[in-house]
Amino acid sequence: SFIPSMGYFLFSPLWALACDVLRVYRSALMASLAASGALLLAVSLPNLALSFGTTAALILANAICASPSLDIINAAVFPTLEDRAHFGRRRLWGSVGFGVA
């Protein structure tokens, strides 16, 4: 729990900065999700005997890869809204829906 939290905390702003500077939101999102999925698959393979250090490194790498997802999605959705004053409300209900699911 500590390792992924620190990965999100430290690298999410860096991903956001890189996406803003380079204007590569969609490709960064797809690359981060693909890398995150591959790393989770590597950690969960039953026949792969990993040491604690290797597992921790893979979990940290996954947190680094997955950290920009929500920020990039929010950045992509916000300009498409007709009434931007309700963005916070939509995010709230999206979070509630995610929690229920």
Distance bins in CASP14 RR format, pairs under 12 A and 6 or more apart:
PFRMAT RR
TARGET T0000
AUTHOR 0000-0000-0000
RMODE 2
METHOD distances of the structure
MODEL  1
1 7 0 0 0 0 0 1 0 0 0 0 0
1 8 0 0 0 0 0 1 0 0 0 0 0
1 56 0 0 0 0 0 1 0 0 0 0 0
1 59 0 0 0 0 1 0 0 0 0 0 0
1 63 0 0 0 0 0 1 0 0 0 0 0
2 8 0 0 0 0 0 1 0 0 0 0 0
2 9 0 0 0 0 0 1 0 0 0 0 0
2 56 0 0 0 0 1 0 0 0 0 0 0
2 59 0 0 0 0 0 1 0 0 0 0 0
2 60 0 0 0 0 0 1 0 0 0 0 0
2 63 0 0 0 0 0 1 0 0 0 0 0
3 9 0 0 0 0 0 1 0 0 0 0 0
3 10 0 0 0 0 0 1 0 0 0 0 0
3 11 0 0 0 0 0 1 0 0 0 0 0
3 43 0 0 0 0 0 1 0 0 0 0 0
3 52 0 0 0 0 0 1 0 0 0 0 0
3 53 0 0 0 0 0 1 0 0 0 0 0
3 55 0 0 0 0 1 0 0 0 0 0 0
3 56 1 0 1 0 0 0 0 0 0 0 0
3 57 0 0 0 0 1 0 0 0 0 0 0
3 58 0 0 0 0 1 0 0 0 0 0 0
3 59 1 0 1 0 0 0 0 0 0 0 0
3 60 1 0 1 0 0 0 0 0 0 0 0
3 61 0 0 0 0 1 0 0 0 0 0 0
3 62 0 0 0 0 1 0 0 0 0 0 0
3 63 1 0 0 1 0 0 0 0 0 0 0
3 64 0 0 0 0 0 1 0 0 0 0 0
4 10 0 0 0 0 0 1 0 0 0 0 0
4 11 0 0 0 0 0 1 0 0 0 0 0
4 12 0 0 0 0 0 1 0 0 0 0 0
4 36 0 0 0 0 0 1 0 0 0 0 0
4 39 0 0 0 0 0 1 0 0 0 0 0
4 40 0 0 0 0 0 1 0 0 0 0 0
4 43 0 0 0 0 0 1 0 0 0 0 0
4 56 0 0 0 0 0 1 0 0 0 0 0
4 58 0 0 0 0 0 1 0 0 0 0 0
4 59 1 0 0 1 0 0 0 0 0 0 0
4 60 1 0 0 1 0 0 0 0 0 0 0
4 61 0 0 0 0 0 1 0 0 0 0 0
4 62 1 0 0 1 0 0 0 0 0 0 0
4 63 1 0 1 0 0 0 0 0 0 0 0
4 64 0 0 0 0 1 0 0 0 0 0 0
4 65 0 0 0 0 0 1 0 0 0 0 0
4 66 0 0 0 0 1 0 0 0 0 0 0
4 67 0 0 0 0 1 0 0 0 0 0 0
5 11 0 0 0 0 0 1 0 0 0 0 0
5 12 0 0 0 0 0 1 0 0 0 0 0
5 59 0 0 0 0 0 1 0 0 0 0 0
5 60 0 0 0 0 0 1 0 0 0 0 0
5 63 1 0 0 1 0 0 0 0 0 0 0
5 66 0 0 0 0 0 1 0 0 0 0 0
5 67 0 0 0 0 0 1 0 0 0 0 0
6 12 0 0 0 0 0 1 0 0 0 0 0
6 56 0 0 0 0 0 1 0 0 0 0 0
6 59 0 0 0 0 0 1 0 0 0 0 0
6 60 1 0 0 1 0 0 0 0 0 0 0
6 63 1 0 0 1 0 0 0 0 0 0 0
6 64 0 0 0 0 1 0 0 0 0 0 0
6 67 0 0 0 0 0 1 0 0 0 0 0
7 13 0 0 0 0 0 1 0 0 0 0 0
7 14 0 0 0 0 0 1 0 0 0 0 0
7 15 0 0 0 0 0 1 0 0 0 0 0
7 36 0 0 0 0 0 1 0 0 0 0 0
7 56 0 0 0 0 0 1 0 0 0 0 0
7 57 0 0 0 0 0 1 0 0 0 0 0
7 59 0 0 0 0 1 0 0 0 0 0 0
7 60 1 0 0 1 0 0 0 0 0 0 0
7 61 0 0 0 0 1 0 0 0 0 0 0
7 62 0 0 0 0 1 0 0 0 0 0 0
7 63 1 0 1 0 0 0 0 0 0 0 0
7 64 1 0 1 0 0 0 0 0 0 0 0
7 65 0 0 0 0 1 0 0 0 0 0 0
7 66 0 0 0 0 1 0 0 0 0 0 0
7 67 1 0 0 1 0 0 0 0 0 0 0
7 68 0 0 0 0 0 1 0 0 0 0 0
8 14 0 0 0 0 0 1 0 0 0 0 0
8 15 0 0 0 0 1 0 0 0 0 0 0
8 16 0 0 0 0 0 1 0 0 0 0 0
8 32 0 0 0 0 0 1 0 0 0 0 0
8 36 0 0 0 0 0 1 0 0 0 0 0
8 59 0 0 0 0 0 1 0 0 0 0 0
8 60 0 0 0 0 0 1 0 0 0 0 0
8 62 0 0 0 0 0 1 0 0 0 0 0
8 63 1 0 1 0 0 0 0 0 0 0 0
8 64 0 0 0 0 1 0 0 0 0 0 0
8 65 0 0 0 0 0 1 0 0 0 0 0
8 66 1 0 0 1 0 0 0 0 0 0 0
8 67 1 0 1 0 0 0 0 0 0 0 0
8 68 0 0 0 0 1 0 0 0 0 0 0
8 69 0 0 0 0 1 0 0 0 0 0 0
8 70 0 0 0 0 1 0 0 0 0 0 0
8 71 0 0 0 0 0 1 0 0 0 0 0
9 15 0 0 0 0 0 1 0 0 0 0 0
9 60 0 0 0 0 0 1 0 0 0 0 0
9 63 0 0 0 0 1 0 0 0 0 0 0
9 64 0 0 0 0 0 1 0 0 0 0 0
9 67 0 0 0 0 1 0 0 0 0 0 0
10 60 0 0 0 0 1 0 0 0 0 0 0
10 63 0 0 0 0 1 0 0 0 0 0 0
10 64 0 0 0 0 1 0 0 0 0 0 0
10 67 0 0 0 0 1 0 0 0 0 0 0
11 17 0 0 0 0 0 1 0 0 0 0 0
11 18 0 0 0 0 0 1 0 0 0 0 0
11 32 0 0 0 0 0 1 0 0 0 0 0
11 36 0 0 0 0 0 1 0 0 0 0 0
11 60 0 0 0 0 1 0 0 0 0 0 0
11 61 0 0 0 0 0 1 0 0 0 0 0
11 62 0 0 0 0 0 1 0 0 0 0 0
11 63 1 0 0 1 0 0 0 0 0 0 0
11 64 1 0 1 0 0 0 0 0 0 0 0
11 65 0 0 0 0 1 0 0 0 0 0 0
11 66 0 0 0 0 1 0 0 0 0 0 0
11 67 1 0 1 0 0 0 0 0 0 0 0
11 68 1 0 0 1 0 0 0 0 0 0 0
11 69 0 0 0 0 0 1 0 0 0 0 0
11 71 0 0 0 0 0 1 0 0 0 0 0
12 18 0 0 0 0 0 1 0 0 0 0 0
12 19 0 0 0 0 0 1 0 0 0 0 0
12 32 0 0 0 0 0 1 0 0 0 0 0
12 63 0 0 0 0 1 0 0 0 0 0 0
12 64 0 0 0 0 1 0 0 0 0 0 0
12 65 0 0 0 0 0 1 0 0 0 0 0
12 66 0 0 0 0 1 0 0 0 0 0 0
12 67 1 0 1 0 0 0 0 0 0 0 0
12 68 1 0 0 1 0 0 0 0 0 0 0
12 69 0 0 0 0 1 0 0 0 0 0 0
12 70 0 0 0 0 1 0 0 0 0 0 0
12 71 1 0 1 0 0 0 0 0 0 0 0
12 72 0 0 0 0 1 0 0 0 0 0 0
12 74 0 0 0 0 0 1 0 0 0 0 0
12 75 0 0 0 0 0 1 0 0 0 0 0
13 19 0 0 0 0 0 1 0 0 0 0 0
13 20 0 0 0 0 0 1 0 0 0 0 0
13 67 0 0 0 0 1 0 0 0 0 0 0
13 68 0 0 0 0 1 0 0 0 0 0 0
13 71 0 0 0 0 1 0 0 0 0 0 0
14 20 0 0 0 0 0 1 0 0 0 0 0
14 21 0 0 0 0 0 1 0 0 0 0 0
14 28 0 0 0 0 0 1 0 0 0 0 0
14 32 0 0 0 0 0 1 0 0 0 0 0
14 64 0 0 0 0 1 0 0 0 0 0 0
14 67 0 0 0 0 1 0 0 0 0 0 0
14 68 0 0 0 0 1 0 0 0 0 0 0
14 71 0 0 0 0 0 1 0 0 0 0 0
15 21 0 0 0 0 0 1 0 0 0 0 0
15 22 0 0 0 0 0 1 0 0 0 0 0
15 24 0 0 0 0 0 1 0 0 0 0 0
15 25 0 0 0 0 0 1 0 0 0 0 0
15 28 1 0 0 1 0 0 0 0 0 0 0
15 29 0 0 0 0 1 0 0 0 0 0 0
15 31 0 0 0 0 0 1 0 0 0 0 0
15 32 1 0 0 1 0 0 0 0 0 0 0
15 35 0 0 0 0 0 1 0 0 0 0 0
15 36 0 0 0 0 0 1 0 0 0 0 0
15 63 0 0 0 0 0 1 0 0 0 0 0
15 64 0 0 0 0 1 0 0 0 0 0 0
15 65 0 0 0 0 1 0 0 0 0 0 0
15 66 0 0 0 0 1 0 0 0 0 0 0
15 67 1 0 1 0 0 0 0 0 0 0 0
15 68 1 1 0 0 0 0 0 0 0 0 0
15 69 0 0 0 0 1 0 0 0 0 0 0
15 70 0 0 0 0 0 1 0 0 0 0 0
15 71 1 0 0 1 0 0 0 0 0 0 0
15 72 1 0 0 1 0 0 0 0 0 0 0
15 75 0 0 0 0 0 1 0 0 0 0 0
16 22 0 0 0 0 0 1 0 0 0 0 0
16 24 0 0 0 0 0 1 0 0 0 0 0
16 25 0 0 0 0 1 0 0 0 0 0 0
16 28 0 0 0 0 1 0 0 0 0 0 0
16 29 0 0 0 0 0 1 0 0 0 0 0
16 32 0 0 0 0 0 1 0 0 0 0 0
16 67 0 0 0 0 1 0 0 0 0 0 0
16 68 1 0 0 1 0 0 0 0 0 0 0
16 69 0 0 0 0 0 1 0 0 0 0 0
16 70 0 0 0 0 0 1 0 0 0 0 0
16 71 1 0 1 0 0 0 0 0 0 0 0
16 72 1 0 0 1 0 0 0 0 0 0 0
16 73 0 0 0 0 0 1 0 0 0 0 0
16 74 0 0 0 0 1 0 0 0 0 0 0
16 75 1 0 0 1 0 0 0 0 0 0 0
17 23 0 0 0 0 0 1 0 0 0 0 0
17 28 0 0 0 0 0 1 0 0 0 0 0
17 68 0 0 0 0 0 1 0 0 0 0 0
17 71 0 0 0 0 0 1 0 0 0 0 0
17 72 0 0 0 0 0 1 0 0 0 0 0
17 75 0 0 0 0 0 1 0 0 0 0 0
18 24 1 0 0 1 0 0 0 0 0 0 0
18 25 0 0 0 0 0 1 0 0 0 0 0
18 27 0 0 0 0 0 1 0 0 0 0 0
18 28 1 0 0 1 0 0 0 0 0 0 0
18 31 0 0 0 0 0 1 0 0 0 0 0
18 32 0 0 0 0 0 1 0 0 0 0 0
18 67 0 0 0 0 0 1 0 0 0 0 0
18 68 0 0 0 0 1 0 0 0 0 0 0
18 71 0 0 0 0 0 1 0 0 0 0 0
18 72 0 0 0 0 0 1 0 0 0 0 0
19 25 1 0 1 0 0 0 0 0 0 0 0
19 26 0 0 0 0 1 0 0 0 0 0 0
19 27 0 0 0 0 1 0 0 0 0 0 0
19 28 1 0 1 0 0 0 0 0 0 0 0
19 29 0 0 0 0 1 0 0 0 0 0 0
19 31 0 0 0 0 0 1 0 0 0 0 0
19 32 0 0 0 0 1 0 0 0 0 0 0
19 67 0 0 0 0 0 1 0 0 0 0 0
19 68 1 0 0 1 0 0 0 0 0 0 0
19 69 0 0 0 0 0 1 0 0 0 0 0
19 71 0 0 0 0 1 0 0 0 0 0 0
19 72 1 0 0 1 0 0 0 0 0 0 0
19 73 0 0 0 0 0 1 0 0 0 0 0
19 74 0 0 0 0 0 1 0 0 0 0 0
19 75 1 0 0 1 0 0 0 0 0 0 0
19 76 0 0 0 0 1 0 0 0 0 0 0
20 28 0 0 0 0 0 1 0 0 0 0 0
20 68 0 0 0 0 0 1 0 0 0 0 0
20 71 0 0 0 0 0 1 0 0 0 0 0
20 72 0 0 0 0 0 1 0 0 0 0 0
20 75 0 0 0 0 1 0 0 0 0 0 0
21 28 0 0 0 0 0 1 0 0 0 0 0
22 28 1 0 0 1 0 0 0 0 0 0 0
22 31 0 0 0 0 0 1 0 0 0 0 0
22 72 0 0 0 0 0 1 0 0 0 0 0
23 72 0 0 0 0 0 1 0 0 0 0 0
23 75 0 0 0 0 0 1 0 0 0 0 0
23 76 0 0 0 0 0 1 0 0 0 0 0
24 30 0 0 0 0 1 0 0 0 0 0 0
24 31 0 0 0 0 1 0 0 0 0 0 0
24 32 0 0 0 0 0 1 0 0 0 0 0
24 68 0 0 0 0 0 1 0 0 0 0 0
24 72 0 0 0 0 1 0 0 0 0 0 0
24 75 0 0 0 0 0 1 0 0 0 0 0
24 76 0 0 0 0 0 1 0 0 0 0 0
25 31 0 0 0 0 0 1 0 0 0 0 0
25 32 0 0 0 0 0 1 0 0 0 0 0
25 68 0 0 0 0 1 0 0 0 0 0 0
25 69 0 0 0 0 0 1 0 0 0 0 0
25 71 0 0 0 0 1 0 0 0 0 0 0
25 72 1 0 1 0 0 0 0 0 0 0 0
25 73 0 0 0 0 1 0 0 0 0 0 0
25 74 0 0 0 0 0 1 0 0 0 0 0
25 75 1 0 0 1 0 0 0 0 0 0 0
25 76 1 0 1 0 0 0 0 0 0 0 0
25 77 0 0 0 0 0 1 0 0 0 0 0
25 78 0 0 0 0 0 1 0 0 0 0 0
25 79 0 0 0 0 0 1 0 0 0 0 0
26 32 0 0 0 0 0 1 0 0 0 0 0
26 33 0 0 0 0 0 1 0 0 0 0 0
26 68 0 0 0 0 0 1 0 0 0 0 0
26 72 0 0 0 0 1 0 0 0 0 0 0
26 73 0 0 0 0 0 1 0 0 0 0 0
26 75 0 0 0 0 0 1 0 0 0 0 0
26 76 1 0 0 1 0 0 0 0 0 0 0
27 33 0 0 0 0 0 1 0 0 0 0 0
27 34 0 0 0 0 0 1 0 0 0 0 0
27 68 0 0 0 0 0 1 0 0 0 0 0
27 72 0 0 0 0 0 1 0 0 0 0 0
27 76 0 0 0 0 0 1 0 0 0 0 0
28 34 0 0 0 0 0 1 0 0 0 0 0
28 35 0 0 0 0 0 1 0 0 0 0 0
28 65 0 0 0 0 0 1 0 0 0 0 0
28 67 0 0 0 0 0 1 0 0 0 0 0
28 68 1 0 0 1 0 0 0 0 0 0 0
28 69 0 0 0 0 1 0 0 0 0 0 0
28 71 0 0 0 0 0 1 0 0 0 0 0
28 72 1 0 0 1 0 0 0 0 0 0 0
28 73 0 0 0 0 0 1 0 0 0 0 0
28 75 0 0 0 0 0 1 0 0 0 0 0
28 76 0 0 0 0 0 1 0 0 0 0 0
29 35 0 0 0 0 0 1 0 0 0 0 0
29 36 0 0 0 0 0 1 0 0 0 0 0
29 65 0 0 0 0 0 1 0 0 0 0 0
29 66 0 0 0 0 0 1 0 0 0 0 0
29 67 0 0 0 0 0 1 0 0 0 0 0
29 68 1 0 0 1 0 0 0 0 0 0 0
29 69 1 0 0 1 0 0 0 0 0 0 0
29 70 0 0 0 0 0 1 0 0 0 0 0
29 71 0 0 0 0 1 0 0 0 0 0 0
29 72 1 0 1 0 0 0 0 0 0 0 0
29 73 1 0 0 1 0 0 0 0 0 0 0
29 74 0 0 0 0 0 1 0 0 0 0 0
29 75 0 0 0 0 1 0 0 0 0 0 0
29 76 1 0 0 1 0 0 0 0 0 0 0
29 77 0 0 0 0 0 1 0 0 0 0 0
30 36 0 0 0 0 0 1 0 0 0 0 0
30 37 0 0 0 0 0 1 0 0 0 0 0
30 65 0 0 0 0 0 1 0 0 0 0 0
30 68 0 0 0 0 0 1 0 0 0 0 0
30 69 0 0 0 0 0 1 0 0 0 0 0
30 72 0 0 0 0 1 0 0 0 0 0 0
30 73 0 0 0 0 0 1 0 0 0 0 0
30 76 0 0 0 0 0 1 0 0 0 0 0
31 37 0 0 0 0 0 1 0 0 0 0 0
31 38 0 0 0 0 0 1 0 0 0 0 0
31 65 0 0 0 0 1 0 0 0 0 0 0
31 66 0 0 0 0 0 1 0 0 0 0 0
31 68 0 0 0 0 1 0 0 0 0 0 0
31 69 0 0 0 0 0 1 0 0 0 0 0
31 72 0 0 0 0 0 1 0 0 0 0 0
32 38 0 0 0 0 0 1 0 0 0 0 0
32 39 0 0 0 0 0 1 0 0 0 0 0
32 61 0 0 0 0 0 1 0 0 0 0 0
32 62 0 0 0 0 0 1 0 0 0 0 0
32 63 0 0 0 0 0 1 0 0 0 0 0
32 64 0 0 0 0 1 0 0 0 0 0 0
32 65 1 0 1 0 0 0 0 0 0 0 0
32 66 1 0 0 1 0 0 0 0 0 0 0
32 67 1 0 0 1 0 0 0 0 0 0 0
32 68 1 0 1 0 0 0 0 0 0 0 0
32 69 1 0 0 1 0 0 0 0 0 0 0
32 70 0 0 0 0 0 1 0 0 0 0 0
32 71 0 0 0 0 0 1 0 0 0 0 0
32 72 1 0 0 1 0 0 0 0 0 0 0
32 73 0 0 0 0 0 1 0 0 0 0 0
33 39 0 0 0 0 0 1 0 0 0 0 0
33 40 0 0 0 0 0 1 0 0 0 0 0
33 62 0 0 0 0 0 1 0 0 0 0 0
33 65 1 0 0 1 0 0 0 0 0 0 0
33 66 1 0 0 1 0 0 0 0 0 0 0
33 67 0 0 0 0 0 1 0 0 0 0 0
33 68 0 0 0 0 1 0 0 0 0 0 0
33 69 1 0 0 1 0 0 0 0 0 0 0
33 70 0 0 0 0 0 1 0 0 0 0 0
33 72 0 0 0 0 1 0 0 0 0 0 0
33 73 0 0 0 0 0 1 0 0 0 0 0
34 40 0 0 0 0 0 1 0 0 0 0 0
34 41 0 0 0 0 0 1 0 0 0 0 0
34 62 0 0 0 0 0 1 0 0 0 0 0
34 65 0 0 0 0 1 0 0 0 0 0 0
34 66 0 0 0 0 0 1 0 0 0 0 0
34 69 0 0 0 0 0 1 0 0 0 0 0
35 41 0 0 0 0 0 1 0 0 0 0 0
35 42 0 0 0 0 0 1 0 0 0 0 0
35 58 0 0 0 0 0 1 0 0 0 0 0
35 61 1 0 0 1 0 0 0 0 0 0 0
35 62 0 0 0 0 1 0 0 0 0 0 0
35 63 0 0 0 0 0 1 0 0 0 0 0
35 64 0 0 0 0 1 0 0 0 0 0 0
35 65 1 0 1 0 0 0 0 0 0 0 0
35 66 0 0 0 0 1 0 0 0 0 0 0
35 67 0 0 0 0 0 1 0 0 0 0 0
35 68 0 0 0 0 0 1 0 0 0 0 0
35 69 0 0 0 0 0 1 0 0 0 0 0
36 42 0 0 0 0 0 1 0 0 0 0 0
36 43 0 0 0 0 0 1 0 0 0 0 0
36 58 0 0 0 0 0 1 0 0 0 0 0
36 59 0 0 0 0 0 1 0 0 0 0 0
36 60 0 0 0 0 0 1 0 0 0 0 0
36 61 0 0 0 0 1 0 0 0 0 0 0
36 62 1 0 1 0 0 0 0 0 0 0 0
36 63 0 0 0 0 1 0 0 0 0 0 0
36 64 0 0 0 0 1 0 0 0 0 0 0
36 65 1 0 1 0 0 0 0 0 0 0 0
36 66 1 0 1 0 0 0 0 0 0 0 0
36 67 0 0 0 0 1 0 0 0 0 0 0
36 68 0 0 0 0 1 0 0 0 0 0 0
36 69 1 0 0 1 0 0 0 0 0 0 0
37 43 0 0 0 0 1 0 0 0 0 0 0
37 44 0 0 0 0 1 0 0 0 0 0 0
37 58 0 0 0 0 0 1 0 0 0 0 0
37 61 0 0 0 0 0 1 0 0 0 0 0
37 62 1 0 0 1 0 0 0 0 0 0 0
37 65 1 0 0 1 0 0 0 0 0 0 0
37 66 0 0 0 0 1 0 0 0 0 0 0
37 69 0 0 0 0 0 1 0 0 0 0 0
38 44 0 0 0 0 0 1 0 0 0 0 0
38 45 0 0 0 0 0 1 0 0 0 0 0
38 58 0 0 0 0 1 0 0 0 0 0 0
38 61 0 0 0 0 1 0 0 0 0 0 0
38 62 0 0 0 0 1 0 0 0 0 0 0
38 65 0 0 0 0 1 0 0 0 0 0 0
38 66 0 0 0 0 0 1 0 0 0 0 0
39 45 0 0 0 0 0 1 0 0 0 0 0
39 50 0 0 0 0 0 1 0 0 0 0 0
39 54 0 0 0 0 0 1 0 0 0 0 0
39 55 0 0 0 0 0 1 0 0 0 0 0
39 57 0 0 0 0 1 0 0 0 0 0 0
39 58 1 0 1 0 0 0 0 0 0 0 0
39 59 0 0 0 0 1 0 0 0 0 0 0
39 60 0 0 0 0 1 0 0 0 0 0 0
39 61 1 0 1 0 0 0 0 0 0 0 0
39 62 1 0 1 0 0 0 0 0 0 0 0
39 63 0 0 0 0 1 0 0 0 0 0 0
39 64 0 0 0 0 1 0 0 0 0 0 0
39 65 1 0 0 1 0 0 0 0 0 0 0
39 66 0 0 0 0 1 0 0 0 0 0 0
40 55 0 0 0 0 0 1 0 0 0 0 0
40 58 0 0 0 0 1 0 0 0 0 0 0
40 59 0 0 0 0 1 0 0 0 0 0 0
40 61 0 0 0 0 0 1 0 0 0 0 0
40 62 1 0 1 0 0 0 0 0 0 0 0
40 63 0 0 0 0 0 1 0 0 0 0 0
40 65 0 0 0 0 1 0 0 0 0 0 0
40 66 0 0 0 0 1 0 0 0 0 0 0
41 48 0 0 0 0 1 0 0 0 0 0 0
41 58 0 0 0 0 0 1 0 0 0 0 0
41 62 0 0 0 0 0 1 0 0 0 0 0
42 48 1 0 0 1 0 0 0 0 0 0 0
42 50 0 0 0 0 1 0 0 0 0 0 0
42 54 0 0 0 0 1 0 0 0 0 0 0
42 55 0 0 0 0 1 0 0 0 0 0 0
42 57 0 0 0 0 0 1 0 0 0 0 0
42 58 1 0 1 0 0 0 0 0 0 0 0
42 59 0 0 0 0 0 1 0 0 0 0 0
42 61 0 0 0 0 1 0 0 0 0 0 0
42 62 0 0 0 0 1 0 0 0 0 0 0
42 65 0 0 0 0 0 1 0 0 0 0 0
43 49 0 0 0 0 0 1 0 0 0 0 0
43 50 1 0 0 1 0 0 0 0 0 0 0
43 52 0 0 0 0 0 1 0 0 0 0 0
43 53 0 0 0 0 0 1 0 0 0 0 0
43 54 0 0 0 0 1 0 0 0 0 0 0
43 55 1 0 0 1 0 0 0 0 0 0 0
43 56 0 0 0 0 0 1 0 0 0 0 0
43 57 0 0 0 0 0 1 0 0 0 0 0
43 58 1 0 1 0 0 0 0 0 0 0 0
43 59 1 0 0 1 0 0 0 0 0 0 0
43 60 0 0 0 0 0 1 0 0 0 0 0
43 61 0 0 0 0 1 0 0 0 0 0 0
43 62 1 0 0 1 0 0 0 0 0 0 0
43 63 0 0 0 0 0 1 0 0 0 0 0
44 50 0 0 0 0 0 1 0 0 0 0 0
44 55 0 0 0 0 0 1 0 0 0 0 0
44 58 0 0 0 0 1 0 0 0 0 0 0
44 59 0 0 0 0 0 1 0 0 0 0 0
44 62 0 0 0 0 0 1 0 0 0 0 0
45 55 0 0 0 0 0 1 0 0 0 0 0
45 58 0 0 0 0 0 1 0 0 0 0 0
48 54 0 0 0 0 1 0 0 0 0 0 0
48 55 0 0 0 0 1 0 0 0 0 0 0
48 58 0 0 0 0 0 1 0 0 0 0 0
49 55 0 0 0 0 0 1 0 0 0 0 0
50 56 0 0 0 0 1 0 0 0 0 0 0
50 57 0 0 0 0 1 0 0 0 0 0 0
50 58 1 0 0 1 0 0 0 0 0 0 0
50 59 0 0 0 0 0 1 0 0 0 0 0
51 57 0 0 0 0 1 0 0 0 0 0 0
51 58 0 0 0 0 0 1 0 0 0 0 0
52 58 0 0 0 0 0 1 0 0 0 0 0
52 59 0 0 0 0 0 1 0 0 0 0 0
53 59 0 0 0 0 1 0 0 0 0 0 0
53 60 0 0 0 0 1 0 0 0 0 0 0
53 61 0 0 0 0 0 1 0 0 0 0 0
54 60 0 0 0 0 0 1 0 0 0 0 0
54 61 0 0 0 0 0 1 0 0 0 0 0
55 61 0 0 0 0 0 1 0 0 0 0 0
55 62 0 0 0 0 0 1 0 0 0 0 0
56 62 0 0 0 0 0 1 0 0 0 0 0
56 63 0 0 0 0 0 1 0 0 0 0 0
57 63 0 0 0 0 0 1 0 0 0 0 0
57 64 0 0 0 0 0 1 0 0 0 0 0
58 64 0 0 0 0 0 1 0 0 0 0 0
58 65 0 0 0 0 0 1 0 0 0 0 0
59 65 0 0 0 0 0 1 0 0 0 0 0
59 66 0 0 0 0 0 1 0 0 0 0 0
60 66 0 0 0 0 0 1 0 0 0 0 0
60 67 0 0 0 0 0 1 0 0 0 0 0
61 67 0 0 0 0 0 1 0 0 0 0 0
62 69 0 0 0 0 0 1 0 0 0 0 0
63 69 0 0 0 0 0 1 0 0 0 0 0
66 72 0 0 0 0 0 1 0 0 0 0 0
68 74 0 0 0 0 0 1 0 0 0 0 0
68 75 0 0 0 0 1 0 0 0 0 0 0
68 76 0 0 0 0 0 1 0 0 0 0 0
69 75 0 0 0 0 0 1 0 0 0 0 0
69 76 0 0 0 0 0 1 0 0 0 0 0
70 76 0 0 0 0 0 1 0 0 0 0 0
70 77 0 0 0 0 0 1 0 0 0 0 0
70 91 0 0 0 0 1 0 0 0 0 0 0
70 94 0 0 0 0 0 1 0 0 0 0 0
70 95 0 0 0 0 1 0 0 0 0 0 0
70 98 0 0 0 0 0 1 0 0 0 0 0
71 77 0 0 0 0 0 1 0 0 0 0 0
71 78 0 0 0 0 0 1 0 0 0 0 0
71 91 0 0 0 0 0 1 0 0 0 0 0
72 78 0 0 0 0 0 1 0 0 0 0 0
73 80 0 0 0 0 0 1 0 0 0 0 0
73 90 0 0 0 0 0 1 0 0 0 0 0
73 91 0 0 0 0 0 1 0 0 0 0 0
73 94 0 0 0 0 0 1 0 0 0 0 0
73 98 0 0 0 0 0 1 0 0 0 0 0
74 80 0 0 0 0 0 1 0 0 0 0 0
74 81 0 0 0 0 0 1 0 0 0 0 0
74 84 0 0 0 0 0 1 0 0 0 0 0
74 87 0 0 0 0 1 0 0 0 0 0 0
74 88 0 0 0 0 1 0 0 0 0 0 0
74 90 0 0 0 0 1 0 0 0 0 0 0
74 91 1 0 0 1 0 0 0 0 0 0 0
74 94 0 0 0 0 0 1 0 0 0 0 0
74 95 0 0 0 0 0 1 0 0 0 0 0
75 81 0 0 0 0 0 1 0 0 0 0 0
75 87 0 0 0 0 0 1 0 0 0 0 0
77 84 0 0 0 0 0 1 0 0 0 0 0
77 86 0 0 0 0 0 1 0 0 0 0 0
77 87 1 0 0 1 0 0 0 0 0 0 0
77 88 0 0 0 0 0 1 0 0 0 0 0
77 90 0 0 0 0 1 0 0 0 0 0 0
77 91 0 0 0 0 1 0 0 0 0 0 0
77 94 0 0 0 0 0 1 0 0 0 0 0
78 84 1 0 0 1 0 0 0 0 0 0 0
78 85 0 0 0 0 0 1 0 0 0 0 0
78 86 0 0 0 0 0 1 0 0 0 0 0
78 87 1 0 1 0 0 0 0 0 0 0 0
78 88 0 0 0 0 1 0 0 0 0 0 0
78 90 0 0 0 0 1 0 0 0 0 0 0
78 91 0 0 0 0 1 0 0 0 0 0 0
79 87 0 0 0 0 0 1 0 0 0 0 0
80 87 0 0 0 0 0 1 0 0 0 0 0
80 90 0 0 0 0 0 1 0 0 0 0 0
81 87 1 0 1 0 0 0 0 0 0 0 0
81 88 0 0 0 0 0 1 0 0 0 0 0
81 89 0 0 0 0 0 1 0 0 0 0 0
81 90 1 0 0 1 0 0 0 0 0 0 0
81 91 0 0 0 0 0 1 0 0 0 0 0
82 90 0 0 0 0 0 1 0 0 0 0 0
83 89 0 0 0 0 1 0 0 0 0 0 0
83 90 0 0 0 0 1 0 0 0 0 0 0
84 90 0 0 0 0 1 0 0 0 0 0 0
84 91 0 0 0 0 0 1 0 0 0 0 0
86 92 0 0 0 0 1 0 0 0 0 0 0
86 93 0 0 0 0 1 0 0 0 0 0 0
87 93 0 0 0 0 0 1 0 0 0 0 0
87 94 0 0 0 0 0 1 0 0 0 0 0
88 94 0 0 0 0 1 0 0 0 0 0 0
88 95 0 0 0 0 1 0 0 0 0 0 0
89 95 0 0 0 0 0 1 0 0 0 0 0
89 96 0 0 0 0 0 1 0 0 0 0 0
90 96 0 0 0 0 0 1 0 0 0 0 0
90 97 0 0 0 0 0 1 0 0 0 0 0
91 97 0 0 0 0 0 1 0 0 0 0 0
91 98 0 0 0 0 0 1 0 0 0 0 0
92 98 0 0 0 0 0 1 0 0 0 0 0
92 99 0 0 0 0 0 1 0 0 0 0 0
93 99 0 0 0 0 0 1 0 0 0 0 0
93 100 0 0 0 0 0 1 0 0 0 0 0
94 100 0 0 0 0 1 0 0 0 0 0 0
94 101 0 0 0 0 1 0 0 0 0 0 0
95 101 0 0 0 0 0 1 0 0 0 0 0
END
